Amino acid sequence: MDLSFTPGALKAIAHQAMERKTGARGLRAIVESILLEPMFEIPGSDVTAVHITDGVVYGHCNPIYSRNGDVS
């Protein structure tokens, strides 16, 4: 399983952590909330990669999944 974040997603995660004035545990909570849906959808599926964008971080869209047989 590959997991990737766009530079914009990383900046959005950092921005949220700074707004909440959190440390490493708060940062972990933010990332876990972003990955909650994929953690339940992926096991047993044909998904091979998950791509996180800033839209995903802000809740505007869903993570982008790559599946077996997808052409990149």
Rosetta blueprint (number, residue, H / E / L):
1 M L
2 D E
3 L E
4 S E
5 F E
6 T L
7 P H
8 G H
9 A H
10 L H
11 K H
12 A H
13 I H
14 A H
15 H H
16 Q H
17 A H
18 M H
19 E H
20 R H
21 K L
22 T L
23 G L
24 A H
25 R H
26 G H
27 L H
28 R H
29 A H
30 I H
31 V H
32 E H
33 S H
34 I H
35 L H
36 L H
37 E H
38 P H
39 M H
40 F H
41 E H
42 I L
43 P L
44 G L
45 S L
46 D L
47 V E
48 T E
49 A E
50 V E
51 H E
52 I E
53 T L
54 D H
55 G H
56 V H
57 V H
58 Y L
59 G L
60 H L
61 C L
62 N L
63 P L
64 I E
65 Y E
66 S E
67 R E
68 N L
69 G L
70 D L
71 V L
72 S L
